[in-house]
Amino acid sequence: MRAPRFWDWRAGGHDFPAGLLSPASWLYAAIGTLRQRRRPWCAPVPVLCCGNLTVGGTGKTTVALDLGRRLVTRHRRVAFLTRGYGGDIRHSVRVQAGMHTARDVGDEAMLLAQVAPCYVGADRTQTARLAIADGADCLIMDDGLQNPGLRRDFSIVVVDGHQGFGNGRVLPAGPLREPVSSGLSRAQAVLLIGEDRTGVLGNLAPHLPCHHATLQQERSNLPAGCHVVAFAGIGRPSKFFDGIRRLGLDMRQSVAFADHHPYHPAELAQLLKTAHAMNARLVTTPKDFVRLPPDFQAKVTAIGVSLCWTDPQVPERLLDTWLRKAGQ
C-alpha cells in the first residue's frame, strides 16, 4: 500500500477524500481510546517503547537498534519485542537465525535479531514473558505505542521531520494511528529525525522533551562514482535514494516499492536486467536485503543507515532516565 496524497501534510486535512472519510476516522479513534482502557501487564523488568503516531516508516527500528546496541555495550541482557509485520508466523516466537526468514517473522525482526534476542508476536505480554523466561533483564518494544497489553516504563515517540503528523487526521482520513494529543500524553520523550519541515515542534507540550537526530547512510565497499541501480521497499524510499547520492555513487536508476514489499521472481529478474543494461551494481536497504532469496543476495549490496544524534550524550541520558525510573 502506498500512502494517498491527501495524507500529506500539505493537504492540511482539507482535501475532499479526507473530509469524506472523517466519520470512519472518528470511529477508529474511538475504538483506540477504548483499547487504551485495558489494564496492562506489568513486567518485572524495565520496558522501553520506540513507537510512532503514524503508519509507515519513521525510523523507529533504527532507533531501537541504536539503543539496543548501547544496552549490549552496558552488558544488559536486552531483548526486542516486535509484532513481526509482514511475517506469516502468528504465534509468539523467538527469532532463530538459520530457522526463520523475513517471510516467517518480518524484515524488521530479522534485523533486530542480529543485535539481541528478538521475540515476535501480536501479544506483547506473551512475548515479554518468553523473553524474561529466557533471561532478559530489560525489554525494547519496536513499535507498540498503541498496544495496551504491556506496561511501558518509558516511551519515545519517533517522528519523521519530513512527514511530521501528515494532514493531522486519524486513519483512514490521514496517517495517524491515534490523535496526536493522546499519543503524546503517553510519551516521555520525542525524537525528531531530520529537519522539522511540518511544524512538529509546535504540537508538543512544553514539558515534553524533544531530541533531534539524523539518518546517515553508511559507507559501503563500493567506490565513489560507481554505477548503481537502487531499489527500496520501505516507508519512504526517497530517504534511501537521497542517501545514495550523498555517498557519491552514480545512481543510474531508482525503483521504489511499497513498505515491506515481498519481492517476486519476475521483479527481481527485471531489476537484474536493468542493472546489467546499465553496467551497474544493484543496491538496497538492509530491510529489503533480508527479504531477498539467498541466491539473489549475492548479486546485491546492502547499504545500511546509522542514527546520528545531534547531542551524542542524549541517548545515554535517555537510557539512564528509563532505567532509573524503572528502579534500576
C-alpha positions in Angstrom: 0.0 0.0 0.0 1.2 3.5 -0.9 0.0 6.4 1.2 -2.6 8.5 -0.6 -1.7 12.0 -1.5 -4.3 13.6 0.7 -2.5 12.1 3.8 0.4 14.5 3.1 0.9 17.4 5.5 0.5 19.9 2.6 -3.2 18.8 2.3 -3.8 20.2 5.8 -6.7 17.8 6.4 -8.9 19.8 4.0 -8.8 17.5 0.9 -12.2 16.2 -0.1 -11.4 12.5 0.4 -10.1 13.2 3.9 -13.4 15.0 4.8 -15.4 12.2 3.3 -13.6 9.6 5.4 -13.9 11.7 8.7 -16.7 9.6 10.2 -14.6 6.4 9.8 -11.7 8.3 11.4 -13.8 9.2 14.4 -14.8 5.6 14.8 -11.2 4.4 14.5 -10.1 6.9 17.1 -12.9 5.9 19.5 -12.0 2.2 19.3 -8.4 3.1 20.0 -9.4 5.1 23.1 -11.4 2.1 24.4 -8.5 -0.2 23.9 -6.2 2.0 25.9 -8.5 1.5 29.0 -7.3 -2.1 29.2 -5.2 -2.8 32.2 -1.7 -3.7 31.1 0.6 -6.4 32.4 3.5 -5.0 34.5 6.7 -6.9 33.6 9.3 -7.4 36.4 11.9 -5.8 34.1 12.2 -2.3 32.6 10.3 -1.8 29.3 11.1 0.9 26.8 9.0 1.6 23.7 10.2 3.1 20.5 6.9 4.0 18.8 5.3 6.4 16.5 1.9 8.0 15.8 1.7 7.4 12.1 1.7 4.5 9.7 4.7 4.0 7.6 8.4 4.3 8.3 9.7 6.9 10.7 12.9 5.3 11.7 11.8 3.7 14.9 13.5 0.3 14.1 16.8 2.2 13.6 16.3 3.9 17.0 15.5 0.6 18.6 18.7 -0.9 17.1 20.8 2.0 18.3 19.5 1.9 21.9 19.8 -1.9 21.9 23.4 -1.8 20.9 24.1 0.7 23.7 22.5 -1.7 26.2 24.5 -4.6 24.9 27.6 -2.4 25.5 26.4 -1.9 29.1 26.3 -5.7 29.4 22.5 -5.6 29.8 20.6 -8.7 28.7 18.3 -6.8 26.4 15.6 -8.4 24.2 13.5 -6.8 21.5 9.7 -7.3 21.1 8.1 -6.7 17.8 4.9 -7.7 16.0 6.7 -9.1 13.0 4.8 -7.2 10.4 4.9 -8.9 7.1 5.7 -12.3 8.5 3.5 -15.4 8.3 4.0 -16.7 11.9 1.1 -15.8 14.0 2.1 -17.3 17.4 4.7 -15.8 19.7 8.2 -17.0 19.0 11.9 -16.1 19.4 13.6 -15.4 16.1 16.2 -18.1 15.3 18.9 -17.5 12.7 19.0 -20.2 10.1 15.5 -21.3 11.0 13.4 -18.2 10.3 13.3 -15.9 7.3 11.8 -12.5 6.7 8.8 -14.3 5.2 8.3 -16.0 8.6 8.8 -13.2 11.1 9.1 -10.0 9.0 12.2 -8.0 7.9 12.5 -5.8 11.0 12.6 -8.8 13.3 15.5 -10.3 11.3 17.5 -7.1 11.7 16.8 -6.8 15.4 17.8 -10.4 16.0 21.3 -9.5 14.7 21.8 -7.3 17.7 20.0 -9.1 20.5 17.3 -11.7 21.1 14.1 -10.8 19.3 10.6 -12.1 20.0 7.8 -11.8 17.5 4.1 -11.8 18.2 1.0 -9.6 18.4 0.5 -10.4 22.1 3.2 -8.3 23.7 2.5 -9.8 27.1 3.2 -13.2 25.9 6.4 -12.2 24.0 7.6 -10.3 27.1 7.1 -13.4 29.3 9.0 -15.5 26.8 11.9 -13.1 26.7 12.0 -12.8 30.5 11.9 -16.6 30.9 15.0 -16.7 28.6 16.9 -14.4 30.9 16.2 -10.9 29.5 16.7 -8.2 32.1 15.2 -5.3 30.0 12.9 -5.1 27.0 12.7 -2.7 24.0 9.5 -2.6 22.1 9.9 -1.8 18.4 6.6 -0.2 17.8 3.7 -0.9 20.2 2.8 2.6 21.5 -0.8 1.8 20.7 -0.7 -1.7 22.1 -2.2 -1.7 25.6 -1.1 -5.2 26.7 2.2 -4.4 28.2 3.1 -1.6 30.6 5.9 0.7 29.4 8.2 2.5 31.8 9.4 4.9 29.1 8.1 5.7 25.6 9.9 7.6 22.9 7.7 8.8 20.0 9.8 8.8 16.8 8.8 11.4 14.2 10.0 11.8 10.6 10.7 15.5 10.2 9.8 15.4 6.5 6.3 13.9 7.0 5.5 15.0 10.5 2.0 14.0 11.5 0.7 14.2 7.9 -2.5 16.1 7.4 -3.3 15.7 11.1 -6.2 13.2 10.7 -6.6 9.7 12.0 -6.9 6.7 9.8 -8.3 6.3 7.2 -8.6 10.1 6.6 -5.0 10.6 7.4 -1.9 8.6 8.5 -2.3 9.0 12.3 -2.9 5.8 14.4 -4.5 8.0 17.1 -4.9 11.7 17.8 -1.6 13.4 18.4 -2.6 14.7 21.8 -3.5 11.2 23.1 -0.4 9.6 21.8 2.0 12.3 23.1 0.2 12.1 26.5 1.7 8.6 27.0 5.2 9.6 25.9 8.2 10.7 28.0 10.2 12.0 25.0 10.0 12.8 21.3 12.8 12.1 18.8 12.6 14.2 15.6 14.6 12.6 12.8 15.6 15.2 10.2 14.6 18.8 9.7 11.2 19.8 11.1 9.5 20.7 7.8 5.9 20.4 9.1 6.0 22.3 12.4 6.0 19.3 14.6 7.6 21.3 17.4 4.6 23.5 17.6 2.4 20.5 18.5 4.5 19.5 21.5 3.7 20.3 25.1 6.4 22.5 26.8 7.1 19.8 29.3 7.7 17.1 26.7 11.4 16.8 25.8 12.2 16.8 22.1 15.5 15.5 20.9 17.0 15.5 17.4 18.8 13.1 15.2 19.5 12.5 11.5 19.9 9.3 9.5 23.3 8.9 7.8 23.9 6.4 5.1 26.8 4.1 6.0 29.8 3.8 3.7 29.9 0.7 1.5 32.7 -1.1 -0.2 31.6 0.5 -3.5 33.9 3.2 -4.8 32.7 6.7 -5.3 31.3 7.2 -8.8 30.3 3.5 -9.0 27.2 3.0 -11.2 24.3 1.6 -9.2 20.6 0.8 -9.6 18.9 1.4 -6.2 15.7 -0.2 -5.1 13.8 0.0 -1.8 10.5 -1.1 -0.3 10.5 1.0 2.9 8.2 3.7 4.3 9.8 6.5 2.3 12.2 5.1 -0.3 13.3 8.6 -1.3 15.3 8.8 2.0 17.4 5.9 0.9 17.9 7.3 -2.7 18.9 10.7 -1.3 21.5 8.9 0.9 22.9 7.0 -2.0 23.5 10.3 -3.9 25.3 11.8 -0.8 27.6 8.8 -0.8 28.9 9.9 -4.2 27.5 6.9 -6.0 26.3 7.3 -9.6 22.7 6.2 -9.3 21.6 5.4 -12.8 18.0 4.4 -11.8 15.9 4.2 -8.6 13.0 1.8 -8.2 10.5 2.3 -5.3 8.3 -0.3 -3.8 5.7 -0.3 -1.0 6.8 -0.8 2.6 7.6 -4.4 3.4 7.1 -5.4 -0.2 7.5 -9.1 -0.9 9.7 -9.4 -4.0 8.6 -11.7 -6.7 10.9 -13.6 -9.1 9.8 -11.5 -12.1 10.5 -8.2 -10.3 14.0 -9.4 -9.3 14.7 -10.6 -12.8 13.7 -7.2 -14.1 16.0 -5.4 -11.6 18.9 -7.6 -12.6 18.2 -7.0 -16.3 18.1 -3.2 -15.7 21.4 -3.3 -13.8 23.1 -5.3 -16.4 21.9 -3.0 -19.2 23.4 0.0 -17.3 26.6 -1.8 -16.2 25.5 -1.1 -12.7 25.5 -2.8 -9.3 22.2 -3.4 -7.5 22.0 -1.7 -4.1 19.2 -1.7 -1.5 18.5 -1.3 2.2 19.2 -4.0 4.9 15.4 -4.3 5.4 15.0 -5.2 1.7 18.1 -7.3 1.7 16.7 -9.8 4.3 13.6 -10.2 2.1 15.6 -11.3 -0.9 16.2 -15.0 -1.7 19.7 -16.1 -0.6 20.9 -16.7 -4.2 19.9 -13.2 -5.2 21.5 -11.6 -2.1 24.9 -12.3 -3.7 24.0 -10.0 -6.5 23.1 -7.1 -4.3 24.9 -4.7 -2.0 23.1 -3.7 1.2 23.8 -0.2 2.3 22.8 0.5 5.9 21.9 3.6 7.8 23.0 4.8 11.2 21.4 7.2 13.6 23.4 10.4 14.3 22.2 12.1 17.5 22.6 15.9 17.4 23.7 15.7 21.0 25.7 12.4 21.4 25.0 12.3 25.2 21.2 12.3 24.8 20.8 8.5 24.1 22.8 7.5 27.2 20.8 10.0 29.3 17.6 8.6 28.0 18.6 5.1 28.9 19.7 6.3 32.4 16.4 8.0 32.9 14.5 5.0 31.8 16.4 2.5 34.0 16.3 4.9 37.0 12.5 5.3 36.5 12.1 1.6 36.5 14.1 1.3 39.7 17.4 0.2 38.2 
